[in-house]
Amino acid sequence: MNSCPRCENSNTRMEHRGKKGNRVIWTVYCCNDCSFSWRDSEPQETINPQKRDPFFQVDLDRFDKYPVVLPPGLI
Ligand SMILES: [Zn+2]
């Protein structure tokens, strides 16, 4: 997974891999830009930007659209 499902930027990192024996079952990623995190085994309606409800997408160029922004220390 190269891009964030919420903001669609590619500034993401792998956080954790769930394994069964030596086999990777799922991977958790986190977006460095909007702090969204997701597991690659979640439903497409959650992790596929084309299938997500547009209401929940984040446009990082339009922070003025969001009246409340949590400080990073509270997330
Ligand atoms: Zn993001």
N, CA, C, O and the ligand as a Tripos MOL2 file, in Angstrom:
@<TRIPOS>MOLECULE
protein
  301   299    76     0     0
PROTEIN
NO_CHARGES

@<TRIPOS>ATOM
      1 N           0.8500   -1.1770    0.0000 N.3       1 MET1
      2 CA          0.0000    0.0000    0.0000 C.3       1 MET1
      3 C           0.8890    1.2310    0.0000 C.2       1 MET1
      4 O           1.6380    1.4640    0.9490 O.2       1 MET1
      5 N           0.8070    2.0150   -1.0580 N.am      2 ASN2
      6 CA          1.7220    3.1320   -1.2060 C.3       2 ASN2
      7 C           1.1270    4.4760   -0.8430 C.2       2 ASN2
      8 O           1.8640    5.4380   -0.6240 O.2       2 ASN2
      9 N          -0.1860    4.5620   -0.7740 N.am      3 SER3
     10 CA         -0.7720    5.8620   -0.4760 C.3       3 SER3
     11 C          -1.8320    5.7400    0.6200 C.2       3 SER3
     12 O          -2.3890    4.6710    0.8710 O.2       3 SER3
     13 N          -2.0800    6.8720    1.2500 N.am      4 CYS4
     14 CA         -3.0400    6.9270    2.3560 C.3       4 CYS4
     15 C          -4.4690    6.8800    1.8190 C.2       4 CYS4
     16 O          -4.7910    7.6070    0.8790 O.2       4 CYS4
     17 N          -5.3400    6.0320    2.4000 N.am      5 PRO5
     18 CA         -6.7290    5.9860    1.9440 C.3       5 PRO5
     19 C          -7.4910    7.2810    2.2000 C.2       5 PRO5
     20 O          -8.4690    7.5630    1.5070 O.2       5 PRO5
     21 N          -7.0640    8.0770    3.1830 N.am      6 ARG6
     22 CA         -7.8240    9.2760    3.5470 C.3       6 ARG6
     23 C          -7.3670   10.5270    2.8200 C.2       6 ARG6
     24 O          -8.2070   11.2870    2.3370 O.2       6 ARG6
     25 N          -6.0490   10.7720    2.7240 N.am      7 CYS7
     26 CA         -5.5700   11.9930    2.0660 C.3       7 CYS7
     27 C          -4.9110   11.6970    0.7160 C.2       7 CYS7
     28 O          -4.6500   12.6100   -0.0670 O.2       7 CYS7
     29 N          -4.6460   10.4200    0.4520 N.am      8 GLU8
     30 CA         -4.0750    9.9320   -0.8070 C.3       8 GLU8
     31 C          -2.6320   10.3750   -1.0350 C.2       8 GLU8
     32 O          -2.1240   10.2590   -2.1500 O.2       8 GLU8
     33 N          -1.9690   10.8780   -0.0030 N.am      9 ASN9
     34 CA         -0.5380   11.1700   -0.1180 C.3       9 ASN9
     35 C           0.2590    9.8870    0.0740 C.2       9 ASN9
     36 O          -0.2320    8.9230    0.6610 O.2       9 ASN9
     37 N           1.4630    9.8830   -0.4150 N.am     10 SER10
     38 CA          2.2740    8.6620   -0.3250 C.3      10 SER10
     39 C           3.2720    8.6950    0.8310 C.2      10 SER10
     40 O           4.1370    7.8240    0.9260 O.2      10 SER10
     41 N           3.1630    9.6740    1.6940 N.am     11 ASN11
     42 CA          4.0650    9.7880    2.8350 C.3      11 ASN11
     43 C           3.5610    8.9010    3.9770 C.2      11 ASN11
     44 O           3.0510    9.3970    4.9820 O.2      11 ASN11
     45 N           3.7090    7.5960    3.8100 N.am     12 THR12
     46 CA          3.1920    6.6340    4.7800 C.3      12 THR12
     47 C           4.3220    5.7650    5.3160 C.2      12 THR12
     48 O           5.4160    5.7030    4.7540 O.2      12 THR12
     49 N           4.0230    5.1120    6.3980 N.am     13 ARG13
     50 CA          5.0030    4.1780    6.9660 C.3      13 ARG13
     51 C           4.2970    2.9050    7.4270 C.2      13 ARG13
     52 O           3.1160    2.9200    7.7750 O.2      13 ARG13
     53 N           5.0430    1.8160    7.4210 N.am     14 MET14
     54 CA          4.5300    0.5580    7.9250 C.3      14 MET14
     55 C           4.7150    0.5680    9.4380 C.2      14 MET14
     56 O           5.8050    0.8650    9.9270 O.2      14 MET14
     57 N           3.6570    0.2460   10.1830 N.am     15 GLU15
     58 CA          3.7190    0.2680   11.6420 C.3      15 GLU15
     59 C           3.9200   -1.1200   12.2410 C.2      15 GLU15
     60 O           4.7120   -1.3020   13.1660 O.2      15 GLU15
     61 N           3.1900   -2.0960   11.6990 N.am     16 HIS16
     62 CA          3.2400   -3.4090   12.3330 C.3      16 HIS16
     63 C           2.7750   -4.4800   11.3440 C.2      16 HIS16
     64 O           1.9300   -4.2300   10.4850 O.2      16 HIS16
     65 N           3.3340   -5.6460   11.4840 N.am     17 ARG17
     66 CA          2.8940   -6.7880   10.6770 C.3      17 ARG17
     67 C           2.3840   -7.8710   11.6030 C.2      17 ARG17
     68 O           3.0730   -8.2850   12.5350 O.2      17 ARG17
     69 N           1.1610   -8.3300   11.3350 N.am     18 GLY18
     70 CA          0.6190   -9.4440   12.0840 C.3      18 GLY18
     71 C           1.0250  -10.7370   11.3920 C.2      18 GLY18
     72 O           0.8070  -10.9060   10.1920 O.2      18 GLY18
     73 N           1.6150  -11.6410   12.1540 N.am     19 LYS19
     74 CA          2.1210  -12.8740   11.5610 C.3      19 LYS19
     75 C           1.4680  -14.0910   12.1910 C.2      19 LYS19
     76 O           1.0740  -14.0880   13.3570 O.2      19 LYS19
     77 N           1.3690  -15.1190   11.3840 N.am     20 LYS20
     78 CA          0.9850  -16.4350   11.8580 C.3      20 LYS20
     79 C           2.1450  -17.3330   11.4570 C.2      20 LYS20
     80 O           2.3170  -17.6750   10.2870 O.2      20 LYS20
     81 N           2.9220  -17.7000   12.4390 N.am     21 GLY21
     82 CA          4.1770  -18.3760   12.1230 C.3      21 GLY21
     83 C           5.0850  -17.3880   11.4240 C.2      21 GLY21
     84 O           5.3150  -16.2930   11.9370 O.2      21 GLY21
     85 N           5.5990  -17.7440   10.2800 N.am     22 ASN22
     86 CA          6.4560  -16.8390    9.5070 C.3      22 ASN22
     87 C           5.6840  -16.0720    8.4310 C.2      22 ASN22
     88 O           6.2580  -15.2500    7.7170 O.2      22 ASN22
     89 N           4.3890  -16.3440    8.3180 N.am     23 ARG23
     90 CA          3.5940  -15.7460    7.2530 C.3      23 ARG23
     91 C           2.9360  -14.4410    7.7190 C.2      23 ARG23
     92 O           2.3210  -14.4100    8.7850 O.2      23 ARG23
     93 N           3.0570  -13.3740    6.9390 N.am     24 VAL24
     94 CA          2.4090  -12.0990    7.2480 C.3      24 VAL24
     95 C           0.9320  -12.2090    6.8920 C.2      24 VAL24
     96 O           0.5830  -12.5200    5.7530 O.2      24 VAL24
     97 N           0.0540  -11.9490    7.8840 N.am     25 ILE25
     98 CA         -1.3950  -12.0350    7.6950 C.3      25 ILE25
     99 C          -1.9720  -10.6660    7.3560 C.2      25 ILE25
    100 O          -2.8460  -10.5500    6.4970 O.2      25 ILE25
    101 N          -1.4770   -9.6240    8.0350 N.am     26 TRP26
    102 CA         -1.9290   -8.2570    7.7680 C.3      26 TRP26
    103 C          -0.8260   -7.2920    8.1460 C.2      26 TRP26
    104 O           0.1040   -7.6390    8.8740 O.2      26 TRP26
    105 N          -0.9440   -6.0780    7.6410 N.am     27 THR27
    106 CA          0.0350   -5.0320    7.9210 C.3      27 THR27
    107 C          -0.7140   -3.7540    8.2790 C.2      27 THR27
    108 O          -1.7090   -3.4050    7.6430 O.2      27 THR27
    109 N          -0.2300   -3.0690    9.2940 N.am     28 VAL28
    110 CA         -0.8070   -1.7810    9.6830 C.3      28 VAL28
    111 C           0.1090   -0.6760    9.1680 C.2      28 VAL28
    112 O           1.3260   -0.7150    9.3540 O.2      28 VAL28
    113 N          -0.5080    0.3160    8.5130 N.am     29 TYR29
    114 CA          0.2200    1.4760    7.9950 C.3      29 TYR29
    115 C          -0.2870    2.7240    8.6940 C.2      29 TYR29
    116 O          -1.3850    2.7440    9.2500 O.2      29 TYR29
    117 N           0.5330    3.7630    8.6550 N.am     30 CYS30
    118 CA          0.1350    5.0550    9.2040 C.3      30 CYS30
    119 C           0.5790    6.1440    8.2250 C.2      30 CYS30
    120 O           1.6440    6.0570    7.6150 O.2      30 CYS30
    121 N          -0.2600    7.1610    8.0940 N.am     31 CYS31
    122 CA          0.0580    8.2860    7.2250 C.3      31 CYS31
    123 C           0.7850    9.3590    8.0340 C.2      31 CYS31
    124 O           0.2950    9.8020    9.0730 O.2      31 CYS31
    125 N           1.9250    9.7610    7.5640 N.am     32 ASN32
    126 CA          2.7020   10.8010    8.2560 C.3      32 ASN32
    127 C           2.0900   12.1860    8.0760 C.2      32 ASN32
    128 O           2.4200   13.1080    8.8220 O.2      32 ASN32
    129 N           1.2100   12.3420    7.1020 N.am     33 ASP33
    130 CA          0.6360   13.6640    6.8220 C.3      33 ASP33
    131 C          -0.6790   13.9110    7.5670 C.2      33 ASP33
    132 O          -0.8780   14.9980    8.1090 O.2      33 ASP33
    133 N          -1.5790   12.9250    7.6040 N.am     34 CYS34
    134 CA         -2.8810   13.1560    8.2490 C.3      34 CYS34
    135 C          -3.1160   12.2460    9.4570 C.2      34 CYS34
    136 O          -4.1740   12.3190   10.0830 O.2      34 CYS34
    137 N          -2.1540   11.3960    9.7900 N.am     35 SER35
    138 CA         -2.1990   10.5120   10.9680 C.3      35 SER35
    139 C          -3.2430    9.4040   10.8670 C.2      35 SER35
    140 O          -3.5290    8.7400   11.8630 O.2      35 SER35
    141 N          -3.8080    9.1960    9.7010 N.am     36 PHE36
    142 CA         -4.7270    8.0730    9.5270 C.3      36 PHE36
    143 C          -3.9300    6.7760    9.5950 C.2      36 PHE36
    144 O          -2.8120    6.6980    9.0850 O.2      36 PHE36
    145 N          -4.5060    5.7690   10.2220 N.am     37 SER37
    146 CA         -3.8470    4.4570   10.2280 C.3      37 SER37
    147 C          -4.8660    3.4200    9.7710 C.2      37 SER37
    148 O          -6.0680    3.5650    9.9920 O.2      37 SER37
    149 N          -4.3670    2.3910    9.1410 N.am     38 TRP38
    150 CA         -5.2560    1.3660    8.5980 C.3      38 TRP38
    151 C          -4.5100    0.0470    8.4780 C.2      38 TRP38
    152 O          -3.2830   -0.0100    8.4060 O.2      38 TRP38
    153 N          -5.3070   -1.0010    8.4620 N.am     39 ARG39
    154 CA         -4.7860   -2.3600    8.2680 C.3      39 ARG39
    155 C          -5.1330   -2.7740    6.8510 C.2      39 ARG39
    156 O          -6.2550   -2.5460    6.3980 O.2      39 ARG39
    157 N          -4.1980   -3.3720    6.1500 N.am     40 ASP40
    158 CA         -4.4290   -3.6890    4.7310 C.3      40 ASP40
    159 C          -5.5180   -4.7290    4.5210 C.2      40 ASP40
    160 O          -5.9310   -4.9550    3.3830 O.2      40 ASP40
    161 N          -5.9940   -5.3630    5.5760 N.am     41 SER41
    162 CA         -7.0500   -6.3630    5.4370 C.3      41 SER41
    163 C          -8.4390   -5.7780    5.7370 C.2      41 SER41
    164 O          -9.4170   -6.5230    5.7980 O.2      41 SER41
    165 N          -8.5350   -4.4640    5.9240 N.am     42 GLU42
    166 CA         -9.8310   -3.8390    6.1670 C.3      42 GLU42
    167 C         -10.6530   -3.8130    4.8740 C.2      42 GLU42
    168 O         -10.0980   -3.9760    3.7870 O.2      42 GLU42
    169 N         -11.9740   -3.6090    4.9870 N.am     43 PRO43
    170 CA        -12.8350   -3.5730    3.7910 C.3      43 PRO43
    171 C         -12.4160   -2.4670    2.8260 C.2      43 PRO43
    172 O         -11.8790   -1.4370    3.2340 O.2      43 PRO43
    173 N         -12.6680   -2.6960    1.5600 N.am     44 GLN44
    174 CA        -12.3400   -1.7110    0.5160 C.3      44 GLN44
    175 C         -13.0170   -0.3660    0.7760 C.2      44 GLN44
    176 O         -12.4660    0.6810    0.4340 O.2      44 GLN44
    177 N         -14.2110   -0.3860    1.3800 N.am     45 GLU45
    178 CA        -14.9280    0.8600    1.6800 C.3      45 GLU45
    179 C         -14.1800    1.6980    2.7150 C.2      45 GLU45
    180 O         -14.5040    2.8660    2.9300 O.2      45 GLU45
    181 N         -13.1880    1.1000    3.3460 N.am     46 THR46
    182 CA        -12.3850    1.8130    4.3480 C.3      46 THR46
    183 C         -11.0240    2.2090    3.7940 C.2      46 THR46
    184 O         -10.5260    3.2890    4.1080 O.2      46 THR46
    185 N         -10.4190    1.3630    2.9840 N.am     47 ILE47
    186 CA         -9.0270    1.6150    2.5810 C.3      47 ILE47
    187 C          -8.8500    1.9500    1.1000 C.2      47 ILE47
    188 O          -7.7330    2.2320    0.6680 O.2      47 ILE47
    189 N          -9.9060    1.9250    0.3330 N.am     48 ASN48
    190 CA         -9.7940    2.2800   -1.0870 C.3      48 ASN48
    191 C         -10.4070    3.6770   -1.3040 C.2      48 ASN48
    192 O         -11.6230    3.8280   -1.1870 O.2      48 ASN48
    193 N          -9.5930    4.6960   -1.6160 N.am     49 PRO49
    194 CA        -10.1200    6.0570   -1.7660 C.3      49 PRO49
    195 C         -11.2580    6.1500   -2.7870 C.2      49 PRO49
    196 O         -12.1370    6.9990   -2.6400 O.2      49 PRO49
    197 N         -11.2610    5.3070   -3.8060 N.am     50 GLN50
    198 CA        -12.3190    5.3410   -4.8090 C.3      50 GLN50
    199 C         -13.6360    4.7670   -4.2730 C.2      50 GLN50
    200 O         -14.7030    5.0330   -4.8270 O.2      50 GLN50
    201 N         -13.5570    3.9900   -3.2090 N.am     51 LYS51
    202 CA        -14.7640    3.3860   -2.6410 C.3      51 LYS51
    203 C         -15.1680    3.9990   -1.3060 C.2      51 LYS51
    204 O         -16.2500    3.7150   -0.7910 O.2      51 LYS51
    205 N         -14.3010    4.8410   -0.7430 N.am     52 ARG52
    206 CA        -14.6110    5.4790    0.5400 C.3      52 ARG52
    207 C         -15.6510    6.5870    0.3390 C.2      52 ARG52
    208 O         -15.7440    7.1770   -0.7370 O.2      52 ARG52
    209 N         -16.4240    6.8580    1.3850 N.am     53 ASP53
    210 CA        -17.3460    7.9910    1.3520 C.3      53 ASP53
    211 C         -16.5140    9.2730    1.2850 C.2      53 ASP53
    212 O         -15.6870    9.5160    2.1640 O.2      53 ASP53
    213 N         -16.7240   10.0960    0.2540 N.am     54 PRO54
    214 CA        -15.9230   11.3220    0.1060 C.3      54 PRO54
    215 C         -15.9790   12.2450    1.3270 C.2      54 PRO54
    216 O         -15.0600   13.0320    1.5570 O.2      54 PRO54
    217 N         -17.0470   12.1470    2.0970 N.am     55 PHE55
    218 CA        -17.1670   12.9790    3.3030 C.3      55 PHE55
    219 C         -15.9780   12.7780    4.2420 C.2      55 PHE55
    220 O         -15.5690   13.7070    4.9400 O.2      55 PHE55
    221 N         -15.4260   11.5670    4.2580 N.am     56 PHE56
    222 CA        -14.3580   11.2490    5.2050 C.3      56 PHE56
    223 C         -12.9570   11.4540    4.6320 C.2      56 PHE56
    224 O         -11.9650   11.1810    5.3090 O.2      56 PHE56
    225 N         -12.8690   11.9280    3.3980 N.am     57 GLN57
    226 CA        -11.5500   12.2140    2.8210 C.3      57 GLN57
    227 C         -11.0140   13.5300    3.3870 C.2      57 GLN57
    228 O         -11.7780   14.3910    3.8230 O.2      57 GLN57
    229 N          -9.6890   13.6680    3.3730 N.am     58 VAL58
    230 CA         -9.0370   14.8670    3.8860 C.3      58 VAL58
    231 C          -8.2260   15.5030    2.7620 C.2      58 VAL58
    232 O          -7.4290   14.8480    2.0900 O.2      58 VAL58
    233 N          -8.4580   16.8040    2.5810 N.am     59 ASP59
    234 CA         -7.6860   17.5650    1.6010 C.3      59 ASP59
    235 C          -6.6720   18.3930    2.3760 C.2      59 ASP59
    236 O          -7.0250   19.3960    2.9960 O.2      59 ASP59
    237 N          -5.4110   17.9710    2.3380 N.am     60 LEU60
    238 CA         -4.3760   18.6270    3.1410 C.3      60 LEU60
    239 C          -4.0850   20.0480    2.6720 C.2      60 LEU60
    240 O          -3.4770   20.8300    3.4040 O.2      60 LEU60
    241 N          -4.5080   20.3850    1.4720 N.am     61 ASP61
    242 CA         -4.3200   21.7540    0.9750 C.3      61 ASP61
    243 C          -5.4380   22.6840    1.4410 C.2      61 ASP61
    244 O          -5.3990   23.8900    1.1970 O.2      61 ASP61
    245 N          -6.4310   22.1090    2.1140 N.am     62 ARG62
    246 CA         -7.5860   22.9100    2.5430 C.3      62 ARG62
    247 C          -7.8550   22.7390    4.0370 C.2      62 ARG62
    248 O          -8.9580   22.3640    4.4330 O.2      62 ARG62
    249 N          -6.8640   23.0100    4.8500 N.am     63 PHE63
    250 CA         -7.0570   22.8870    6.2930 C.3      63 PHE63
    251 C          -8.1550   23.8120    6.7980 C.2      63 PHE63
    252 O          -8.7470   23.5530    7.8460 O.2      63 PHE63
    253 N          -8.4360   24.8960    6.0620 N.am     64 ASP64
    254 CA         -9.4810   25.8210    6.4800 C.3      64 ASP64
    255 C         -10.8680   25.1760    6.4590 C.2      64 ASP64
    256 O         -11.8120   25.7160    7.0340 O.2      64 ASP64
    257 N         -10.9920   24.0120    5.7930 N.am     65 LYS65
    258 CA        -12.2660   23.3040    5.7530 C.3      65 LYS65
    259 C         -12.5960   22.6320    7.0860 C.2      65 LYS65
    260 O         -13.7470   22.2780    7.3410 O.2      65 LYS65
    261 N         -11.5870   22.4620    7.9250 N.am     66 TYR66
    262 CA        -11.7780   21.6820    9.1400 C.3      66 TYR66
    263 C         -11.7120   22.6120   10.3570 C.2      66 TYR66
    264 O         -10.6380   23.1010   10.7090 O.2      66 TYR66
    265 N         -12.8470   22.8510   10.9900 N.am     67 PRO67
    266 CA        -12.8750   23.8330   12.0710 C.3      67 PRO67
    267 C         -12.1040   23.4090   13.3190 C.2      67 PRO67
    268 O         -11.6610   24.2700   14.0790 O.2      67 PRO67
    269 N         -11.9340   22.1240   13.5460 N.am     68 VAL68
    270 CA        -11.2290   21.6550   14.7350 C.3      68 VAL68
    271 C         -10.1230   20.7100   14.2980 C.2      68 VAL68
    272 O         -10.3760   19.7290   13.5990 O.2      68 VAL68
    273 N          -8.9190   21.0030   14.7030 N.am     69 VAL69
    274 CA         -7.7830   20.1340   14.4020 C.3      69 VAL69
    275 C          -7.1540   19.7390   15.7330 C.2      69 VAL69
    276 O          -6.7750   20.5920   16.5360 O.2      69 VAL69
    277 N          -7.0520   18.4260   15.9490 N.am     70 LEU70
    278 CA         -6.4610   17.9590   17.1980 C.3      70 LEU70
    279 C          -4.9550   18.1590   17.1570 C.2      70 LEU70
    280 O          -4.3120   17.8220   16.1640 O.2      70 LEU70
    281 N          -4.3930   18.6990   18.2150 N.am     71 PRO71
    282 CA         -2.9290   18.8020   18.2590 C.3      71 PRO71
    283 C          -2.3110   17.4090   18.2070 C.2      71 PRO71
    284 O          -2.8840   16.4700   18.7600 O.2      71 PRO71
    285 N          -1.1650   17.2520   17.5610 N.am     72 PRO72
    286 CA         -0.5670   15.9160   17.4020 C.3      72 PRO72
    287 C          -0.3830   15.1670   18.7130 C.2      72 PRO72
    288 O          -0.4860   13.9410   18.7380 O.2      72 PRO72
    289 N          -0.1120   15.8810   19.8070 N.am     73 GLY73
    290 CA          0.1060   15.2120   21.0810 C.3      73 GLY73
    291 C          -1.1240   14.5320   21.6380 C.2      73 GLY73
    292 O          -1.0000   13.7000   22.5360 O.2      73 GLY73
    293 N          -2.3190   14.8560   21.1380 N.am     74 LEU74
    294 CA         -3.5600   14.2770   21.6500 C.3      74 LEU74
    295 C          -4.0580   13.1270   20.8140 C.2      74 LEU74
    296 O          -5.0480   12.4940   21.1820 O.2      74 LEU74
    297 N          -3.4240   12.8340   19.7190 N.am     75 ILE75
    298 CA         -3.8800   11.7560   18.8360 C.3      75 ILE75
    299 C          -3.3120   10.4360   19.3090 C.2      75 ILE75
    300 O          -3.5750    9.3980   18.7020 O.2      75 ILE75
    301 ZN         -3.1240   10.6430    5.0000 Zn       76 ZN76
@<TRIPOS>BOND
     1     1     2 1
     2     2     3 1
     3     3     4 2
     4     3     5 am
     5     5     6 1
     6     6     7 1
     7     7     8 2
     8     7     9 am
     9     9    10 1
    10    10    11 1
    11    11    12 2
    12    11    13 am
    13    13    14 1
    14    14    15 1
    15    15    16 2
    16    15    17 am
    17    17    18 1
    18    18    19 1
    19    19    20 2
    20    19    21 am
    21    21    22 1
    22    22    23 1
    23    23    24 2
    24    23    25 am
    25    25    26 1
    26    26    27 1
    27    27    28 2
    28    27    29 am
    29    29    30 1
    30    30    31 1
    31    31    32 2
    32    31    33 am
    33    33    34 1
    34    34    35 1
    35    35    36 2
    36    35    37 am
    37    37    38 1
    38    38    39 1
    39    39    40 2
    40    39    41 am
    41    41    42 1
    42    42    43 1
    43    43    44 2
    44    43    45 am
    45    45    46 1
    46    46    47 1
    47    47    48 2
    48    47    49 am
    49    49    50 1
    50    50    51 1
    51    51    52 2
    52    51    53 am
    53    53    54 1
    54    54    55 1
    55    55    56 2
    56    55    57 am
    57    57    58 1
    58    58    59 1
    59    59    60 2
    60    59    61 am
    61    61    62 1
    62    62    63 1
    63    63    64 2
    64    63    65 am
    65    65    66 1
    66    66    67 1
    67    67    68 2
    68    67    69 am
    69    69    70 1
    70    70    71 1
    71    71    72 2
    72    71    73 am
    73    73    74 1
    74    74    75 1
    75    75    76 2
    76    75    77 am
    77    77    78 1
    78    78    79 1
    79    79    80 2
    80    79    81 am
    81    81    82 1
    82    82    83 1
    83    83    84 2
    84    83    85 am
    85    85    86 1
    86    86    87 1
    87    87    88 2
    88    87    89 am
    89    89    90 1
    90    90    91 1
    91    91    92 2
    92    91    93 am
    93    93    94 1
    94    94    95 1
    95    95    96 2
    96    95    97 am
    97    97    98 1
    98    98    99 1
    99    99   100 2
   100    99   101 am
   101   101   102 1
   102   102   103 1
   103   103   104 2
   104   103   105 am
   105   105   106 1
   106   106   107 1
   107   107   108 2
   108   107   109 am
   109   109   110 1
   110   110   111 1
   111   111   112 2
   112   111   113 am
   113   113   114 1
   114   114   115 1
   115   115   116 2
   116   115   117 am
   117   117   118 1
   118   118   119 1
   119   119   120 2
   120   119   121 am
   121   121   122 1
   122   122   123 1
   123   123   124 2
   124   123   125 am
   125   125   126 1
   126   126   127 1
   127   127   128 2
   128   127   129 am
   129   129   130 1
   130   130   131 1
   131   131   132 2
   132   131   133 am
   133   133   134 1
   134   134   135 1
   135   135   136 2
   136   135   137 am
   137   137   138 1
   138   138   139 1
   139   139   140 2
   140   139   141 am
   141   141   142 1
   142   142   143 1
   143   143   144 2
   144   143   145 am
   145   145   146 1
   146   146   147 1
   147   147   148 2
   148   147   149 am
   149   149   150 1
   150   150   151 1
   151   151   152 2
   152   151   153 am
   153   153   154 1
   154   154   155 1
   155   155   156 2
   156   155   157 am
   157   157   158 1
   158   158   159 1
   159   159   160 2
   160   159   161 am
   161   161   162 1
   162   162   163 1
   163   163   164 2
   164   163   165 am
   165   165   166 1
   166   166   167 1
   167   167   168 2
   168   167   169 am
   169   169   170 1
   170   170   171 1
   171   171   172 2
   172   171   173 am
   173   173   174 1
   174   174   175 1
   175   175   176 2
   176   175   177 am
   177   177   178 1
   178   178   179 1
   179   179   180 2
   180   179   181 am
   181   181   182 1
   182   182   183 1
   183   183   184 2
   184   183   185 am
   185   185   186 1
   186   186   187 1
   187   187   188 2
   188   187   189 am
   189   189   190 1
   190   190   191 1
   191   191   192 2
   192   191   193 am
   193   193   194 1
   194   194   195 1
   195   195   196 2
   196   195   197 am
   197   197   198 1
   198   198   199 1
   199   199   200 2
   200   199   201 am
   201   201   202 1
   202   202   203 1
   203   203   204 2
   204   203   205 am
   205   205   206 1
   206   206   207 1
   207   207   208 2
   208   207   209 am
   209   209   210 1
   210   210   211 1
   211   211   212 2
   212   211   213 am
   213   213   214 1
   214   214   215 1
   215   215   216 2
   216   215   217 am
   217   217   218 1
   218   218   219 1
   219   219   220 2
   220   219   221 am
   221   221   222 1
   222   222   223 1
   223   223   224 2
   224   223   225 am
   225   225   226 1
   226   226   227 1
   227   227   228 2
   228   227   229 am
   229   229   230 1
   230   230   231 1
   231   231   232 2
   232   231   233 am
   233   233   234 1
   234   234   235 1
   235   235   236 2
   236   235   237 am
   237   237   238 1
   238   238   239 1
   239   239   240 2
   240   239   241 am
   241   241   242 1
   242   242   243 1
   243   243   244 2
   244   243   245 am
   245   245   246 1
   246   246   247 1
   247   247   248 2
   248   247   249 am
   249   249   250 1
   250   250   251 1
   251   251   252 2
   252   251   253 am
   253   253   254 1
   254   254   255 1
   255   255   256 2
   256   255   257 am
   257   257   258 1
   258   258   259 1
   259   259   260 2
   260   259   261 am
   261   261   262 1
   262   262   263 1
   263   263   264 2
   264   263   265 am
   265   265   266 1
   266   266   267 1
   267   267   268 2
   268   267   269 am
   269   269   270 1
   270   270   271 1
   271   271   272 2
   272   271   273 am
   273   273   274 1
   274   274   275 1
   275   275   276 2
   276   275   277 am
   277   277   278 1
   278   278   279 1
   279   279   280 2
   280   279   281 am
   281   281   282 1
   282   282   283 1
   283   283   284 2
   284   283   285 am
   285   285   286 1
   286   286   287 1
   287   287   288 2
   288   287   289 am
   289   289   290 1
   290   290   291 1
   291   291   292 2
   292   291   293 am
   293   293   294 1
   294   294   295 1
   295   295   296 2
   296   295   297 am
   297   297   298 1
   298   298   299 1
   299   299   300 2
@<TRIPOS>SUBSTRUCTURE
     1 MET1         2 RESIDUE 1 A MET
     2 ASN2         6 RESIDUE 1 A ASN
     3 SER3        10 RESIDUE 1 A SER
     4 CYS4        14 RESIDUE 1 A CYS
     5 PRO5        18 RESIDUE 1 A PRO
     6 ARG6        22 RESIDUE 1 A ARG
     7 CYS7        26 RESIDUE 1 A CYS
     8 GLU8        30 RESIDUE 1 A GLU
     9 ASN9        34 RESIDUE 1 A ASN
    10 SER10       38 RESIDUE 1 A SER
    11 ASN11       42 RESIDUE 1 A ASN
    12 THR12       46 RESIDUE 1 A THR
    13 ARG13       50 RESIDUE 1 A ARG
    14 MET14       54 RESIDUE 1 A MET
    15 GLU15       58 RESIDUE 1 A GLU
    16 HIS16       62 RESIDUE 1 A HIS
    17 ARG17       66 RESIDUE 1 A ARG
    18 GLY18       70 RESIDUE 1 A GLY
    19 LYS19       74 RESIDUE 1 A LYS
    20 LYS20       78 RESIDUE 1 A LYS
    21 GLY21       82 RESIDUE 1 A GLY
    22 ASN22       86 RESIDUE 1 A ASN
    23 ARG23       90 RESIDUE 1 A ARG
    24 VAL24       94 RESIDUE 1 A VAL
    25 ILE25       98 RESIDUE 1 A ILE
    26 TRP26      102 RESIDUE 1 A TRP
    27 THR27      106 RESIDUE 1 A THR
    28 VAL28      110 RESIDUE 1 A VAL
    29 TYR29      114 RESIDUE 1 A TYR
    30 CYS30      118 RESIDUE 1 A CYS
    31 CYS31      122 RESIDUE 1 A CYS
    32 ASN32      126 RESIDUE 1 A ASN
    33 ASP33      130 RESIDUE 1 A ASP
    34 CYS34      134 RESIDUE 1 A CYS
    35 SER35      138 RESIDUE 1 A SER
    36 PHE36      142 RESIDUE 1 A PHE
    37 SER37      146 RESIDUE 1 A SER
    38 TRP38      150 RESIDUE 1 A TRP
    39 ARG39      154 RESIDUE 1 A ARG
    40 ASP40      158 RESIDUE 1 A ASP
    41 SER41      162 RESIDUE 1 A SER
    42 GLU42      166 RESIDUE 1 A GLU
    43 PRO43      170 RESIDUE 1 A PRO
    44 GLN44      174 RESIDUE 1 A GLN
    45 GLU45      178 RESIDUE 1 A GLU
    46 THR46      182 RESIDUE 1 A THR
    47 ILE47      186 RESIDUE 1 A ILE
    48 ASN48      190 RESIDUE 1 A ASN
    49 PRO49      194 RESIDUE 1 A PRO
    50 GLN50      198 RESIDUE 1 A GLN
    51 LYS51      202 RESIDUE 1 A LYS
    52 ARG52      206 RESIDUE 1 A ARG
    53 ASP53      210 RESIDUE 1 A ASP
    54 PRO54      214 RESIDUE 1 A PRO
    55 PHE55      218 RESIDUE 1 A PHE
    56 PHE56      222 RESIDUE 1 A PHE
    57 GLN57      226 RESIDUE 1 A GLN
    58 VAL58      230 RESIDUE 1 A VAL
    59 ASP59      234 RESIDUE 1 A ASP
    60 LEU60      238 RESIDUE 1 A LEU
    61 ASP61      242 RESIDUE 1 A ASP
    62 ARG62      246 RESIDUE 1 A ARG
    63 PHE63      250 RESIDUE 1 A PHE
    64 ASP64      254 RESIDUE 1 A ASP
    65 LYS65      258 RESIDUE 1 A LYS
    66 TYR66      262 RESIDUE 1 A TYR
    67 PRO67      266 RESIDUE 1 A PRO
    68 VAL68      270 RESIDUE 1 A VAL
    69 VAL69      274 RESIDUE 1 A VAL
    70 LEU70      278 RESIDUE 1 A LEU
    71 PRO71      282 RESIDUE 1 A PRO
    72 PRO72      286 RESIDUE 1 A PRO
    73 GLY73      290 RESIDUE 1 A GLY
    74 LEU74      294 RESIDUE 1 A LEU
    75 ILE75      298 RESIDUE 1 A ILE
    76 ZN76       301 GROUP 0 **** ****
